[in-house]
Amino acid sequence: MPPASPLPSDALRLFVALWPDASAHAWLREADDAVTWPRGAARAGPERWHITMHFLGAVPRPALPALLPALQQPFDPFAFELGRVEAWPRGLVVVEPAQSAPALQDLQAALGQALQRCGLPVESRAFKPHVTLARRAARATLAAPSAPQRWPVSAYALVASAGGRYRNLVLYPGGMLSAAADPAPATTQIRPAPGPKPR
């Protein structure tokens, strides 16, 4: 996600995300714990693990009434597998799907078309689904997970980012706008046990 910049008072910094279920979250914790992290690595932390489908950036609050229903993209639940811990350029360490996930790509493309119809910019680079484990971790020693992990997808969320914390504005189960916004911070969706201190 691009670095934060000051927001106008009438705007929210938004992105569309997939949150892992409890089993995928536990697998991500094991993968994160298996990495030997260099001093100074900026680890994302369990409460922030997600897949960004689209980063919207600063969106004026008056645009929300039109944006929320426009993001409805009905889909059949599906699943893909996590399987690779990879070092990306600029010190990123991420987890990628074990193999191609056509349903995930299709959902991301449909959401992108919806955003474009709303006049919002969409990333032009090819979608590379991933969970960011850390930044500034170029010297991390990676370990291969023991086996792939299934990540079921039955909903996505429109998430607001502020002060380093995420909050689900709206959930889209099956791609349909939920009856009410979810006021709880995204960080309360899963309450993992405390992990070990960075090595």
N, C-alpha and C positions, 0 to 999 in steps of 0.2 A: 504494500500500500504506500502511496506517495507520502512524504513527510507532511506533517500538519502545518498549516499556516493560519494566521488569524482569520476568523470567520466574521462576516457581517452579523449583526445582532439578530437579524430576521432569517438566518439560514441555519441549516443542519448539515453536518458532514455525514453522508450516507453511503452504505454499500449493501449489496444483496449477498446473503451468505447461506451456506449450509453448515449446520452444527452437527457434530458427531453424536451418535447415541452412546449409551453407557459402555457397550462393548468396544466400540471403535475408540472411545476416549481412553479406556484402560489400555488398549493396544498402543495408542500414541504415547501414553505415559511410559510404557515399557521401552518403546523405541527411543524416547527422549532420555530416559535414564541410562540407556546403553551407550550413549555418545559420551566421549571424553571431551568436555568443553574447555576451551582455552580461557585463561583469565581475561575478563573484559567482554566476554560474549554476552550479547543482549538477548537473553532467552525470552520467548514470547510468554510462556507460562500457560498452565493447563486451562485457565479460564478464558484464554484468547484463541485457542485452537479452533480453526474453522477453515472452510474453503470459500474464498471470495469468488462469487460468480460475476459480479460487476461492481466496480468502484464508481460511485456517482459523483463524489466530491461534494462541494458546497451547493446545497439545493435550497432555494428560498422557501420558507414555510408556506407562503401562499400557493406554491405549486403542489403541495401535498394532496389536496382534495382530488386533483386530476391524476396525480401519479399513482396513488394507492390502488385504485381500481384498474388502472392501465397495466399494472404489473401482474395481473391475473393471467396465468398461463397454465391451464389445466393439463395435468400429466398423470400417467399411471405410475404408481410407486415402482421403484427399481432399486438396484443395488450395484455397487462396484467394489473392487478390492484395493485396499492400501497394501503397498508392498515394498517400496524402495525409499531409503533415506539417501538423499543426494546433496552434494555441495554445489550450489549455484554461484555464479560470479558475484563479486562485491560482498563476499562473506556470508551469504545466505545459506542456511541449512534447512532443507525442506523434506517433507514426505510426499511422495508422488503415488498415484495409482499403480498397481502392479501391472496393468495392461490397459489398452484403450477402453474407454467407457462411452460408447456411442450415445446412450440415453442421457448421460451427463452433458455431453457436448451439445446434443439437441436442445436440452433445456436451457443451457447457457445462451445458445443462439436465439431461441425464442424470446428470452428475456431481453437480449440485446436489441432485437427488432422492436419490442415494446418501448424500450427506452428511446430509441431513435424516433419513434412516432410521437413521443412526448417532447422532442426537441433537445434531448440530453445527449452529450457526447458518449461514444462507446469506444473502448480500447480497440485499436486497429490491429494489434499483434494477435497471433494465434493464441487461443485459450490453452493455458497449461495448468490444469487443476493441481493444487498442492496445498499442504498445510505448512505454514512457516513455523519452524521450531526455534530458530534464533537468527539474529543478525550479528554482524561483526564477529563471525565465528569461522574465519578462513582456515584457522589451524586446528579445527575440531577433528578428532579421530572418530570416524563413523563406524558403526557396527550394523551388519545386516540383520533385519528382523528374522525370527525363526520361521515364520510362515505368514502369508498374506492374511489380511483381516477384512471381513465383509463390512461395508458401510451402507446401511439401508437409507434410502432417500424417500421420504414421504411428504416433506414440506421444505420450504425455504423461508427466509426472514428478511425483512427490510430492517437494517440495523443502523443506529446512530452511534457515532464515535465522538467522544468528548473527554478530554482530560485523561486519555489513556484507558478509558473504560467504554465498554460496549453496552448498548441497550436495545433490545428488540422493540421496534416501533409497532410492527405488524407481522403476524405469522400468516403464511399461505399454505395451509394443509391441502395437498393435492393440487396446488397451484391456485387455490381459491382464497380470496380475501377473507380472513377470519372475521367473526361478528364484531369483535372488539380488539383494540390494540392491546398488546401484552406489555404492561407497565414495568414488569420486572427486568432488572438488568440481565443481559445475556449471561453475565458471569454467575447468575444464580441458577441457571438451567441445570447445571451439573455441579455437584459438590464433591470433588475428588479429595481423597485423603492427602495430607501433606507429603510432599516428595522429599527426596534427599537434597541436601545443599549442593550447589554447583561444585564440581571438582576442579 
